[in-house]
Amino acid sequence: MCSFLGETNRLAYVAEGLTRLNDWQELMKYQRSNGSLFNSPSATAAALTHLHDEKCLEYLSSLVKKFDNAVPTIYPLDIYPRLHMIDNLIKLGIDRHFTEVIATTLDDIYRSWMQGSEEIFLDPACCALGFRLLRMNGYEISSDALANFDKQENILNSMSDINSALELYKASQMIIFPNEPVLERIYDWTRTYLENELVDYALKHPYASLERTESRRYIENYNVDNISLLKTSYRYFNIDNRDLLTLSFQDFNKCQAIHREELDYLESPFPPDLSDARISWAQNTVLTTVVDDFFDFAGSMEELLNLIELIQRWDEHSTIGFKSKDVEILFYAIYGTTNDLADKASKQQGRCVKKHLIDIVRTPEQAVETQEYNNLFMHVSIIGRLLNDCVTVAREGAQGKLNSVSLAIVHGRGAVTEKEAQEEVTRLIESHRRELLRMVQQTKGSVVPKDCKDLFWKMSKVLHLFYMGDDKYSSPHKMVSAVNEIINEPILLPPYSKLD
């Protein structure tokens, strides 16, 4: 893999094939600290032939000692394969089985990052992938490291560019601070570039996805042969894709069986061993929908105030009474579900959490009074509310109801169009999404467990999926194929993908 700095660099990368057409002295500006040109033995050997450079000789001599009569296409090539392996484990949905080795590997790569490793910073795909995985796992790194790749002309014009541009595009989604212009510029040019290259799915679904559907898609299209094109075809010697495919295939179908046992609840962001959490999540999602509708149009003001008072009194609700049968049914649904969840949580945690559930769910003891939980809930709730408003403005307008989009139009007093109001709300969504991501990745000063924070991020992705383009939450039939992929349809690998 070479540093991607334009047409001149591309020619330099294949310098051994151009012989006398090269300005060899000029090409030596690409020499790395290990003496090589682009970590390429063939390009370095050509430079040695023409210039008799001592550092080139040292690099090639070290390869001969290490590999005897044969050398790899690229050397060293260590960091990118390890990053690629971690990314594969995540995409295949089996990363939870390798948490310790992933953490150790990322620690090692972080050290290389802080030391300014050429293997990372001279290759856009490696740099972008490393940035994304490190930042997503809470490592404090600056986006300025990607500054060399913030313009389209810094990427070569070849098929490998699509992978590099796609990695850079994904990295640009990791904006967590108000002022990260490098990532903004990378987002702008990579999106345009990938649109021209018809990389449609990744552009339309940057956040709108479920992990298990993504895993299924990746498993079904997995590169078992594990061959990459560098100067020649190259197979990563330390990655056995067939073993990974087999494990991910078995893991997916096992998880699917567990999901079916859970009464066909929709796929959720919980791993297979947390069935109670998954069921409670589904129950509370249904309750949230019912309560939302009750407050929107079903309940009178007297009923709404009655329900609020009942919840505030909780175990003393019998002293208040119910204003209607609807209030009674809804309160007891909330009351029973919350108490049931509290009983299950108490068995797991060894302490009573009912009081916290009545207020808002909080897990660790030291986090009970923290504002961090409130902020996580606030951001994901606002994201869901605004996403819903964007796709339901016409329907709710016909019903005589206002939402954030229509309110922006009203407050504009005729100066704001619906499109402009939609764009403003979209900017608000992006702002809250970035702040949510920052909080999820934050380690210093955070008392909320990472696993718990991840649920908020995954929930925001589910919300994007439901409200991508239209309101799929109110139209369940539009989600049938996604549900079937997770719950009802086992993965059937093609014959050439199966192990003997």
C-alpha positions as CSV (number, residue, x, y, z in Angstrom):
1,M,0.0,0.0,0.0
2,C,1.4,3.4,-0.9
3,S,0.9,7.0,0.1
4,F,-1.8,8.4,-2.1
5,L,-0.6,11.9,-3.2
6,G,-1.6,12.2,-6.9
7,E,-0.6,11.1,-10.3
8,T,3.1,11.7,-9.8
9,N,3.1,9.5,-6.8
10,R,1.2,6.8,-8.7
11,L,4.0,6.7,-11.3
12,A,6.6,6.6,-8.6
13,Y,4.9,3.6,-7.0
14,V,5.4,1.6,-10.2
15,A,8.8,3.1,-10.9
16,E,10.5,-0.3,-11.5
17,G,8.3,-0.6,-14.6
18,L,9.2,2.8,-16.1
19,T,13.0,2.5,-15.8
20,R,14.6,5.4,-17.9
21,L,11.4,7.5,-17.9
22,N,11.9,8.2,-14.2
23,D,13.7,11.1,-12.5
24,W,15.2,8.8,-9.8
25,Q,16.5,11.7,-7.7
26,E,13.1,13.2,-7.6
27,L,11.5,9.9,-6.7
28,M,13.8,9.6,-3.6
29,K,11.6,12.2,-1.8
30,Y,9.2,9.3,-1.3
31,Q,11.8,7.2,0.6
32,R,10.6,6.2,4.0
33,S,12.6,6.0,7.3
34,N,13.2,2.2,6.8
35,G,14.9,3.0,3.5
36,S,12.2,1.8,1.1
37,L,10.1,3.5,-1.5
38,F,6.4,2.9,-0.4
39,N,7.5,-0.3,1.5
40,S,7.8,-1.8,-1.9
41,P,10.8,-4.2,-2.4
42,S,10.5,-4.0,-6.2
43,A,10.4,-0.1,-6.4
44,T,13.2,0.0,-3.8
45,A,15.4,-2.5,-5.8
46,A,14.9,-0.4,-8.9
47,A,16.0,2.8,-7.1
48,L,19.1,0.9,-5.7
49,T,20.0,-0.2,-9.3
50,H,20.0,3.4,-10.5
51,L,21.3,5.3,-7.5
52,H,23.1,2.8,-5.3
53,D,21.5,4.3,-2.3
54,E,22.8,2.9,1.0
55,K,19.4,3.0,2.8
56,C,17.7,1.2,0.0
57,L,20.4,-1.5,0.3
58,E,19.9,-1.8,4.0
59,Y,16.1,-2.2,3.6
60,L,16.5,-4.9,0.9
61,S,19.3,-6.7,2.9
62,S,16.9,-6.9,5.9
63,L,14.3,-8.5,3.7
64,V,16.7,-11.1,2.3
65,K,17.7,-12.1,5.9
66,K,14.1,-12.4,6.9
67,F,12.6,-14.1,3.9
68,D,15.5,-15.8,2.2
69,N,14.8,-16.3,-1.5
70,A,11.4,-14.6,-1.7
71,V,9.9,-11.4,-0.5
72,P,6.4,-10.1,-0.1
73,T,4.8,-7.6,-2.4
74,I,4.7,-5.0,0.4
75,Y,6.7,-5.0,3.6
76,P,6.1,-4.1,6.3
77,L,2.3,-4.6,6.1
78,D,1.3,-5.1,9.8
79,I,-1.0,-2.4,11.1
80,Y,-3.6,-2.4,8.3
81,P,-4.2,-6.2,8.4
82,R,-4.8,-6.0,12.1
83,L,-7.2,-3.1,11.7
84,H,-8.9,-4.9,8.9
85,M,-9.3,-8.0,11.1
86,I,-10.9,-6.0,13.9
87,D,-13.2,-4.3,11.3
88,N,-14.1,-7.7,9.9
89,L,-15.0,-9.1,13.4
90,I,-17.3,-6.2,14.0
91,K,-19.0,-6.4,10.6
92,L,-19.4,-10.2,11.0
93,G,-21.1,-9.6,14.4
94,I,-18.7,-11.7,16.3
95,D,-16.4,-9.1,17.9
96,R,-17.9,-9.8,21.4
97,H,-16.1,-13.1,21.4
98,F,-12.7,-11.3,21.0
99,T,-13.0,-8.2,23.3
100,E,-9.7,-8.8,25.0
101,V,-7.6,-9.3,21.9
102,I,-9.3,-6.4,20.2
103,A,-8.5,-4.1,23.2
104,T,-4.9,-5.2,23.3
105,T,-4.5,-4.7,19.5
106,L,-6.0,-1.2,19.6
107,D,-3.8,-0.3,22.5
108,D,-0.8,-1.3,20.4
109,I,-2.0,0.5,17.3
110,Y,-2.7,3.6,19.4
111,R,0.9,3.6,20.5
112,S,2.0,3.4,16.8
113,W,-0.5,6.3,16.0
114,M,1.0,8.5,18.7
115,Q,4.5,7.7,17.5
116,G,3.6,8.9,14.0
117,S,4.0,5.5,12.2
118,E,4.5,5.9,8.5
119,E,2.6,2.7,7.9
120,I,-0.5,4.5,9.2
121,F,-0.2,8.1,8.1
122,L,1.1,7.6,4.5
123,D,-1.8,5.4,3.6
124,P,-5.4,6.8,3.5
125,A,-7.2,3.6,4.0
126,C,-5.1,2.6,7.0
127,C,-5.2,6.1,8.5
128,A,-9.0,6.4,8.1
129,L,-9.7,2.9,9.4
130,G,-7.4,3.4,12.3
131,F,-8.9,6.8,13.1
132,R,-12.5,5.4,13.0
133,L,-11.8,2.4,15.2
134,L,-9.7,4.3,17.7
135,R,-12.1,7.1,18.1
136,M,-15.1,4.8,18.3
137,N,-13.4,3.0,21.1
138,G,-12.7,6.1,23.2
139,Y,-9.1,6.9,22.3
140,E,-8.4,10.6,22.3
141,I,-6.9,11.4,18.8
142,S,-7.1,14.5,16.6
143,S,-8.8,14.5,13.2
144,D,-5.9,16.7,12.0
145,A,-4.0,13.5,11.3
146,L,-6.3,13.1,8.2
147,A,-5.4,16.5,6.8
148,N,-3.3,15.0,4.0
149,F,-6.4,13.4,2.6
150,D,-8.9,16.3,2.8
151,K,-8.9,16.9,-0.9
152,Q,-9.9,14.7,-3.8
153,E,-6.7,15.2,-5.7
154,N,-4.8,13.5,-2.9
155,I,-6.3,10.1,-3.9
156,L,-5.1,8.1,-6.8
157,N,-7.4,7.3,-9.8
158,S,-7.8,3.6,-9.5
159,M,-10.1,0.9,-8.2
160,S,-8.3,0.9,-4.9
161,D,-9.3,4.6,-4.5
162,I,-12.9,3.5,-3.9
163,N,-11.9,1.6,-0.8
164,S,-9.8,4.5,0.4
165,A,-12.5,7.0,-0.2
166,L,-15.1,4.8,1.5
167,E,-12.9,4.5,4.6
168,L,-12.3,8.2,4.6
169,Y,-16.1,8.8,4.2
170,K,-16.7,6.5,7.2
171,A,-14.0,8.3,9.2
172,S,-15.7,11.7,8.4
173,Q,-18.8,10.5,10.3
174,M,-16.7,10.5,13.5
175,I,-17.1,14.3,14.1
176,I,-17.6,14.8,17.8
177,F,-16.3,18.4,18.3
178,P,-17.7,21.7,17.0
179,N,-14.6,22.6,15.0
180,E,-13.3,19.7,13.0
181,P,-12.9,21.2,9.5
182,V,-10.7,18.4,8.2
183,L,-13.5,15.9,8.7
184,E,-16.0,18.3,7.2
185,R,-13.8,18.7,4.0
186,I,-13.3,14.9,3.8
187,Y,-17.0,14.4,4.1
188,D,-17.7,16.8,1.2
189,W,-15.4,15.4,-1.4
190,T,-15.7,11.7,-0.5
191,R,-19.5,11.9,-0.7
192,T,-19.3,13.5,-4.2
193,Y,-16.6,11.0,-5.3
194,L,-18.5,8.0,-4.1
195,E,-21.8,9.2,-5.6
196,N,-20.0,9.3,-9.0
197,E,-18.7,5.8,-8.3
198,L,-22.2,4.6,-7.5
199,V,-21.4,3.5,-3.9
200,D,-25.0,3.9,-3.1
201,Y,-25.7,1.9,0.0
202,A,-23.0,3.3,2.3
203,L,-24.1,6.9,1.4
204,K,-27.8,6.3,2.1
205,H,-27.3,4.3,5.3
206,P,-24.5,6.0,7.3
207,Y,-26.5,5.6,10.5
208,A,-29.7,3.9,9.5
209,S,-28.9,0.3,10.2
210,L,-29.3,-2.6,12.5
211,E,-26.1,-4.5,13.5
212,R,-27.5,-7.9,12.7
213,T,-28.8,-6.9,9.3
214,E,-25.4,-5.4,8.5
215,S,-23.7,-8.6,9.8
216,R,-25.9,-10.8,7.6
217,R,-25.2,-8.7,4.5
218,Y,-21.4,-8.8,5.2
219,I,-21.5,-12.6,5.9
220,E,-23.3,-13.3,2.6
221,N,-20.8,-11.2,0.6
222,Y,-17.7,-12.1,2.5
223,N,-14.4,-12.5,0.6
224,V,-13.4,-16.0,1.6
225,D,-10.3,-16.1,-0.7
226,N,-8.9,-13.1,1.3
227,I,-7.0,-11.8,-1.8
228,S,-6.2,-8.1,-2.2
229,L,-4.8,-6.4,-5.2
230,L,-1.6,-4.4,-4.5
231,K,1.0,-4.5,-7.2
232,T,0.1,-8.1,-7.6
233,S,-2.5,-10.3,-5.9
234,Y,-1.8,-10.5,-2.2
235,R,-3.2,-12.8,0.6
236,Y,-2.9,-11.7,4.2
237,F,-0.9,-14.5,5.8
238,N,-2.3,-13.9,9.3
239,I,-6.0,-13.9,8.5
240,D,-8.0,-17.1,7.8
241,N,-11.2,-15.8,6.4
242,R,-12.8,-19.3,6.1
243,D,-12.6,-19.8,9.9
244,L,-14.1,-16.4,10.4
245,L,-16.9,-17.0,8.0
246,T,-17.7,-20.4,9.6
247,L,-17.8,-18.8,13.1
248,S,-19.9,-15.9,12.0
249,F,-22.3,-18.2,10.1
250,Q,-22.8,-20.4,13.1
251,D,-23.1,-17.4,15.5
252,F,-25.7,-15.6,13.3
253,N,-28.0,-18.7,13.1
254,K,-27.6,-19.4,16.8
255,C,-28.6,-15.8,17.6
256,Q,-31.5,-16.1,15.2
257,A,-32.8,-19.2,17.1
258,I,-32.6,-17.2,20.3
259,H,-34.5,-14.3,18.8
260,R,-37.3,-16.7,17.6
261,E,-37.6,-18.0,21.2
262,E,-38.3,-14.4,22.3
263,L,-41.7,-14.3,20.7
264,D,-40.5,-12.7,17.5
265,Y,-39.5,-9.4,19.0
266,L,-37.7,-7.1,16.6
267,E,-34.0,-7.3,16.6
268,S,-32.4,-5.0,19.1
269,P,-29.0,-3.7,20.1
270,F,-28.5,-6.3,22.8
271,P,-26.2,-9.4,22.5
272,P,-27.8,-12.9,22.5
273,D,-27.1,-13.5,26.2
274,L,-29.4,-10.6,27.4
275,S,-32.8,-12.0,26.5
276,D,-34.5,-10.2,29.5
277,A,-33.0,-6.9,28.5
278,R,-34.2,-7.4,24.9
279,I,-37.8,-8.3,26.0
280,S,-37.9,-5.4,28.4
281,W,-36.7,-3.1,25.7
282,A,-39.5,-4.2,23.4
283,Q,-42.1,-3.9,26.1
284,N,-41.0,-0.3,27.0
285,T,-40.9,0.6,23.3
286,V,-44.6,-0.4,22.9
287,L,-45.5,1.5,26.1
288,T,-43.7,4.6,24.8
289,T,-45.7,4.5,21.6
290,V,-49.0,4.1,23.5
291,V,-48.2,6.9,25.9
292,D,-47.0,9.1,23.1
293,D,-50.3,8.6,21.2
294,F,-52.3,9.1,24.4
295,F,-50.6,12.5,25.0
296,D,-50.9,13.4,21.3
297,F,-54.6,13.0,20.7
298,A,-56.3,10.2,22.7
299,G,-56.3,11.7,26.2
300,S,-58.0,14.8,27.6
301,M,-56.1,17.3,29.6
302,E,-57.8,16.0,32.8
303,E,-56.7,12.5,31.9
304,L,-53.2,13.5,31.2
305,L,-52.8,15.3,34.5
306,N,-54.3,12.3,36.2
307,L,-51.8,9.9,34.7
308,I,-48.9,12.2,35.6
309,E,-50.0,12.4,39.2
310,L,-50.5,8.6,39.4
311,I,-46.9,8.0,38.2
312,Q,-45.6,10.6,40.7
313,R,-47.4,8.9,43.6
314,W,-46.6,5.4,42.3
315,D,-47.2,3.0,45.2
316,E,-49.7,5.5,46.7
317,H,-51.8,5.6,43.5
318,S,-54.8,4.1,45.2
319,T,-55.3,7.3,47.1
320,I,-55.9,9.2,43.9
321,G,-58.3,7.3,41.7
322,F,-58.6,7.1,37.9
323,K,-60.4,9.7,35.7
324,S,-61.2,7.1,33.1
325,K,-60.8,3.4,32.2
326,D,-58.1,4.3,29.6
327,V,-56.0,6.0,32.3
328,E,-56.4,2.9,34.6
329,I,-55.3,0.5,31.8
330,L,-52.3,2.6,30.8
331,F,-51.1,3.3,34.3
332,Y,-51.3,-0.4,35.3
333,A,-49.4,-1.4,32.1
334,I,-46.6,1.1,33.1
335,Y,-46.8,0.1,36.8
336,G,-46.7,-3.7,36.1
337,T,-44.0,-3.6,33.4
338,T,-41.7,-1.3,35.5
339,N,-42.1,-3.5,38.7
340,D,-41.4,-6.6,36.7
341,L,-38.3,-5.1,35.2
342,A,-37.2,-3.9,38.7
343,D,-37.5,-7.4,40.1
344,K,-35.4,-8.9,37.3
345,A,-32.8,-6.1,37.6
346,S,-32.6,-6.5,41.4
347,K,-31.8,-10.2,41.0
348,Q,-29.0,-9.4,38.5
349,Q,-27.5,-6.4,40.4
350,G,-28.1,-7.5,44.0
351,R,-29.9,-4.3,44.9
352,C,-33.3,-2.6,44.5
353,V,-33.4,-0.4,41.5
354,K,-37.2,0.3,41.4
355,K,-36.9,3.9,42.6
356,H,-34.4,4.6,39.8
357,L,-36.7,3.0,37.2
358,I,-39.6,5.1,38.3
359,D,-37.5,8.2,37.7
360,I,-35.3,7.0,34.8
361,V,-33.2,3.8,34.4
362,R,-29.8,4.2,35.9
363,T,-27.4,1.3,36.3
364,P,-24.2,1.8,38.4
365,E,-24.6,3.2,42.0
366,Q,-22.2,6.1,41.4
367,A,-24.2,7.2,38.3
368,V,-27.5,7.5,40.1
369,E,-27.3,11.3,40.4
370,T,-25.2,12.1,37.4
371,Q,-26.3,14.4,34.6
372,E,-24.6,12.2,32.1
373,Y,-27.5,9.8,31.9
374,N,-30.0,12.6,31.5
375,N,-28.0,14.0,28.7
376,L,-27.7,10.7,26.9
377,F,-31.5,10.2,27.1
378,M,-32.0,13.8,26.0
379,H,-29.9,13.6,22.9
380,V,-31.3,10.2,21.7
381,S,-34.9,11.4,22.5
382,I,-34.4,14.6,20.5
383,I,-32.9,12.7,17.6
384,G,-36.0,10.5,17.5
385,R,-38.4,13.3,17.9
386,L,-36.9,15.4,15.1
387,L,-36.4,12.5,12.7
388,N,-40.1,11.7,13.2
389,D,-41.1,15.3,12.6
390,C,-39.2,15.4,9.3
391,V,-41.2,12.5,7.8
392,T,-44.6,13.1,9.4
393,V,-45.0,16.9,8.8
394,A,-47.5,16.5,6.0
395,R,-49.6,13.9,7.8
396,E,-49.6,15.8,11.1
397,G,-50.4,19.0,9.3
398,A,-53.5,17.4,7.8
399,Q,-54.5,16.4,11.3
400,G,-54.1,19.9,12.5
401,K,-51.0,19.1,14.7
402,L,-47.8,21.1,14.8
403,N,-44.3,19.7,15.1
404,S,-40.8,21.1,14.9
405,V,-40.8,21.5,11.1
406,S,-44.2,23.2,10.9
407,L,-43.4,25.4,13.9
408,A,-40.2,26.6,12.2
409,I,-42.4,27.6,9.2
410,V,-44.9,29.4,11.4
411,H,-42.2,31.3,13.3
412,G,-40.6,32.3,10.0
413,R,-43.8,34.3,9.2
414,G,-43.8,33.4,5.6
415,A,-40.0,33.8,5.1
416,V,-39.2,30.1,5.7
417,T,-40.2,27.4,3.2
418,E,-40.9,23.8,4.2
419,K,-37.6,22.7,2.6
420,E,-35.6,25.3,4.6
421,A,-37.4,24.2,7.8
422,Q,-36.5,20.6,7.0
423,E,-32.9,21.5,6.4
424,E,-32.7,23.4,9.7
425,V,-34.2,20.5,11.6
426,T,-31.8,18.1,9.9
427,R,-28.9,20.3,11.1
428,L,-30.3,20.0,14.6
429,I,-30.4,16.3,14.3
430,E,-26.8,16.2,13.1
431,S,-25.7,18.4,16.1
432,H,-27.4,16.1,18.6
433,R,-26.0,13.0,16.8
434,R,-22.5,14.3,17.1
435,E,-22.8,15.2,20.7
436,L,-24.3,11.8,21.5
437,L,-21.4,10.2,19.7
438,R,-18.9,12.3,21.7
439,M,-20.6,11.2,24.9
440,V,-20.5,7.6,23.9
441,Q,-16.8,7.7,23.1
442,Q,-15.9,9.8,26.1
443,T,-13.9,8.1,28.8
444,K,-12.5,10.8,31.0
445,G,-15.0,11.9,33.6
446,S,-17.6,9.4,32.5
447,V,-19.3,7.2,35.1
448,V,-21.8,5.5,32.7
449,P,-20.5,2.1,31.6
450,K,-19.4,1.9,27.9
451,D,-21.8,-1.0,27.2
452,C,-24.7,1.1,28.5
453,K,-23.6,4.1,26.4
454,D,-23.4,2.0,23.3
455,L,-27.1,1.2,23.7
456,F,-27.9,4.9,23.3
457,W,-25.8,5.1,20.1
458,K,-27.4,1.9,18.7
459,M,-30.8,3.2,19.5
460,S,-30.1,6.3,17.5
461,K,-29.2,4.1,14.5
462,V,-32.5,2.2,14.9
463,L,-34.3,5.6,14.9
464,H,-32.5,6.6,11.7
465,L,-33.6,3.3,10.2
466,F,-37.2,3.8,11.1
467,Y,-37.4,7.3,9.8
468,M,-35.1,7.1,6.8
469,G,-37.1,8.6,3.9
470,D,-40.5,7.9,5.4
471,D,-42.2,6.8,8.6
472,K,-41.6,3.0,8.8
473,Y,-42.5,3.0,12.5
474,S,-46.1,3.7,11.7
475,S,-46.0,1.4,8.7
476,P,-44.8,-2.0,10.0
477,H,-45.1,-3.8,6.7
478,K,-42.2,-1.7,5.4
479,M,-39.9,-3.4,8.0
480,V,-41.0,-7.0,7.3
481,S,-38.0,-7.9,5.2
482,A,-35.6,-6.6,7.8
483,V,-37.4,-8.5,10.5
484,N,-37.4,-11.7,8.5
485,E,-33.7,-11.4,7.8
486,I,-33.0,-11.3,11.5
487,I,-35.7,-13.6,12.9
488,N,-37.0,-16.1,10.3
489,E,-34.5,-16.6,7.4
490,P,-31.3,-18.6,8.3
491,I,-28.2,-17.7,6.3
492,L,-27.6,-20.3,3.5
493,L,-24.1,-20.0,2.3
494,P,-23.3,-20.9,-1.3
495,P,-21.5,-24.2,-1.7
496,Y,-18.1,-22.7,-2.5
497,S,-18.2,-20.8,0.8
498,K,-18.7,-23.9,3.0
499,L,-16.0,-25.8,4.7
500,D,-15.6,-29.5,4.2
